[in-house]
Amino acid sequence: MTLDDYILETYRNAGTDLHFVTDFRPTYRNRNGSFTYLQDDPLDADAIEEVLHPLFNNGKKEHLMAILNEQGDVDLAYTAQGEGTPPVRCRVNVFHDDHGYAAAFRLFKTTIPTRQELRLPTVTEHLIQHRNGLIIFTAPTGNGKTTSIAALLNKINETMDKRIITIEDPVEYQFPREKAIVSQREVGLDCPSFAHGLKSALREDPDVILVGEMRDRDTILTALSASETGHLVFTTLHAANVVEAVDRLTQYFEAEEQAAVRLQVANALLAIIAQQLVPRKGGGKIAAFEVLINTPAISNVIRSGKTYAIPGYMDHAKDMQHMEESLNELRSLGFLE
């Protein structure tokens, strides 16, 4: 089987993740979290290298093999093609382990889902109408942040005269040519870092910017500045809830800098949306959402550094909700056990 064969077979069986490990059978994780083997025979080190070869057999990506051998792992994207099946886009991490090469593929549909299909909170329809500000999606890895942002960006793409620039690692969903002008840049291929790509984006006449992840001081400062100066900025953080996300924004700064950063966050923030995928009755998963909208009261709490008080100011009448409220709603609608 070729790499595309493995990916397409995983897709046909509603798999979410595909795994290759030297001296083990190719395996996919299904939507319920269980593993299924794609063949009985394990792949040795040579077979793994042969299967993964198409990932690097591209003039634009040849240098990624050097990164893999130098750093021990590398992130990239790949699209599998086959007859009778739509193209399947994957986010890939290839890495060395104690037996040789290994790889993890996260599968995406090439069709970007809508807000309604994802059951994103209705308030997100209003958030994308803003001309500037910072919108953060937060969750542990694998809980759908990228898909949620893609749904909102594609709504802008389909309906608004906007210039959208994304800086991603890697590019996952590819936006079609619609009403907006969209440029997608991949860290490591099109720009050296999130910070560098974001600074360049500010010279490229953007209205909307996606920063795939804020994970260093320079990226956070530039994203905050961009959202304060006429740009709508989407980004992600790895945090379990909205309070943790606010705290995470300041952890990259020295103690004497944190008050100034909190002030910028209080001024720039539009919303934080925390999400988690939970088991759905009948199989699969469904997203639950915690929503924080930046009101004057929330802004004052952030500015003062009393983030522990945020839950007490999350007013349902102002389109905010706690995670437990979202889970209770899903139960009442029959989506959860």
KAWO-V524590 format. One line per field, one symbol per residue. phi: phi as a letter, one per 20 degrees, with the letter a starting at -180 (. if undefined). psi: psi as a letter, one per 30 degrees, with the letter a starting at -180 (. if undefined). burial: + if it has 24 or more other ideal C-beta (glycine too) atoms within 12 Angstrom, else -. A space follows every 10 residues. Layout:
phi = ???
psi = ???
burial = ???
This chain:
phi = .egfffffff ffemfdbdcd cgmcfgccee feneeceebe efdeffffff feggfdebgf dgfffffgfe dnbbdacbde cafmcfgdec eccdbecfdq ebbcddecff effegffelf gggfffffef ebpddddcaf gndngffffg ffffffgfcc ecddcdccbe fdfdeffcff ddcdddfndd bfagffffff gfedledccd dgbecbgfff fffffffedn ceddbccebe bffffffffe fedfgfefff fgffffeefe accecbecge gnonccedcd cddfdgffgf fffeneffeg gfdeeffdme begfffffff ffenedf
psi = kleeeeeeee efghlekkkk kkglkkklkl ffflkkkfle klkaeeeeee efefffikef geffeeeefe fflkkllkkk klkgklkjkk kkjklkaffb klkkkkkkkf kklleeefhk keffeeeffk fllkkkkkll kgggeeeeee eeefeeeffk iljkkkjlia kdkkkljbel jkkkkkkfef lfleeeeeee efgghkekkk jekjgleeee eeeeeeffhg kjkkllljlf leeeeeeeff fglleffeee eeeeeeefke lkjklkklkk kflalkkkkk kkkjleeeee eeefghfffe efgjjefhgl kleeeeeeee effgfl.
burial = --++-+++++ +-+-++++++ ++-+++++++ -----+++-- --+---+++- ++-+++---- +--+--++-- ---+++++++ ------++++ ++++++---+ ++++++++++ -++-+--+++ +-++--++-+ -++++++++- --++++++++ +++++++--+ -+++++++++ +++++----+ -+++++++++ +-+++-++++ ++-+-+++++ +++++---++ ++++++++-- +++++++++- ++++++++++ +------+-- ++-+++++++ ++++++++-- ----++++++ ++++---++- +++---+--+ +-++----++ +++--++--+ ----+--
